[in-house]
Amino acid sequence: MQHAKFSGWQQLALITFITTSATLFSSLLNIANPIMYSSGQVVMAATVYGLSFTVISLMQGPPQLLLAGFIQKIGSRKPMMFGSIIMAVVGMVFARFINSGTAFVLAYGIGFGLINLITNQLTAQCLINNWFYQRRGQAQALSRGIAMVGAILGPYIANYVIKVTNDFRFCWYIGGVLGIACFIICFFLKESPEECGQIPDGIPVGGEAEQGNKKMVVSTVYKRPANESISVKGAVKTPLFWMAIIASSVGFLSLSFTTATSVHFLNHGVSLSTLSSANGATAIIGIILMLSISAMADRIEPAFIYGSGFALFCISCILVYVNPSQVFIVYLYYTAFNMLMACAFGTMPTILANYFGIKTFPSIQSIMLLCGGLISGTAGLITGLIAEMTGDYKVTFGIWGVITLIATLIMVFGIAIPCSRKYKAVESNKVKEKNHE
C-alpha cells in the first residue's frame, strides 16, 4: 500500500515551537516576578506572593489526571489549542491588571499554571508518540532539548526588556504574542500520521530506513506494538510500573533538591561568579546532553541512559559531601544536575510509551507526573529540616547520594535489563518465525 510522504518532522517542529514558547514564557516570568515584587511595582504580602507558586505546583498535580482523560477522549491537539488561547489571554490581557496580590495569584498561579499544565509536557509527548514509533526516543529528546534553549534565553531577554521598558509587564506581553503564534500553529497540527494517510516514522513497523544506498535498522530497543497497550489496571500490577514510579519520583525530588545547593556552596567559600559561570556553562552542556540522548534513545535502552544520569548525580552528591569548596566539584555537580534533568524529561516518557504502549500513555504518564510533583514538593522542607537539625546542608548531600544510588540500581536492574531481555526475546521469536517459513 502506497502511503503519503511522511511529514512527522514538520509536525515535530510545530510541537516543539509550542513547548519552547511555554518554556520561554516561564523563564521570562522567573525574572519578571521577583523584580515586580522586590521593586514594589505591585504591593503584596510575602505569603500571597508565595501562594502563587504553591498554586502552580498544585496545578501540576491532580489536574494532570483530568488532562490525561481529555487527551484519551479528544486527542492532544484541542487541549494544546486551548492552552495557547490561555497563553495569549493571560499574557496580553491579564498582565495589564496585575496591580494586587489577588490579581497576581489569578494571573500567575492559575493562569500560567494552566499554560504550563496544558502546553508543556503531556500533550506534546502524546502527539510525538503518535507520530513516531521507531524514532520515538530521538523525537522526544530532540523536542525537549530544543525547548531547553528557551529556558536559557529567557533571563537574558527578560533583563534586557525590563531595562529598556522599566516595566515587568512587557515580559508577560511577549508571552501573549507567543500564545497567539502557538494558537495559529495549532491549526496546522495533526493528531496522528494516519489522519494524513501516513504511517509513524514513514517506515513500516519492523522495516528499515534508507540511509544513502544502505538500509539501516532504526530501533534496537523494546517497543510495544503501536496497536497494543497495557491498561492502567494491568500496568499497576506490573513490577516495572512501581519501579518507574519510585525512580521517576526520586528524579523529580532530586531536581527540586537543588534549591539548597547554591546556599551550601556559598557557605563553603565558593564565589557567586563561580556559581553563575557553572550554572551558565552546564546549562549549555545540558542541551548538548539532551541532543546526545536524542541520537541514542532508540539504539540504547533509554532506562540505561536514565540510570547513568542517576549514577553521575550520585557521584557528584558524594563529592559535594566530601569537599564542596572545589570548583571542579561545583561544575561536576551542575553538569550532573543538567544530565539528570535531560534524562528525566528526555527518556522517561519514552520508557513508559515503549513498555506500556501509547494508548494508555496519557494516564500512566500523568500518574508519574502527579507522584513526582507531590513528592518533589517536599524537597525544600526535607532539606530545611536536615539543615536545622545539623546546622549545615552537608548531611543532605550524603543522604541524596544514597537515595540516587538506590534509584540507579532500580533503573538499571528493575527496568533497563528486563526491557533489554524482552527485546532480545522478541527478536529471537522473529528469527524463529523466519526460519520456520
Secondary structure, DSSP 4 states (H G I P E B T S, - for coil): ---PPP-HHHHHHHHHHHHHHHHHHHHHHHHHHHHHHHHTSS---HHHHHHHHHHHHHHTSTHHHHHHHHHHHH-SHHHHHHHHHHHHHHHHTGGGG--SHHHHIIIIIIIIHHHHHHHSSHHHHHHHHHH-STTHHHHHHHHHHHHHHHHHHHHHHHHHHHHHHS-THHHHHHHHHHHHHHHHHHTT--S-GGGGT--GGGS-TT--EEETTEEE----S----TT----HHHHHTSHHHHHHHHHHHHHHHHHHHGGGHHHHHHHTT--HHHHHHHHHHHHHHHHHHHHHHHHHTTTS-HHHHHHHHHHHHHHHHHHHHH-TT-HHHHHHHHHHHHHHHHHHHHTHHHHHHHHH-SSSHHHHHHHHHHHHHHHHTTHHHHHHHHHHHHSSSHHHHHHHHHHHHHHHHIIIIIIIHHHHHHHHHHHHHHHHHHHH-
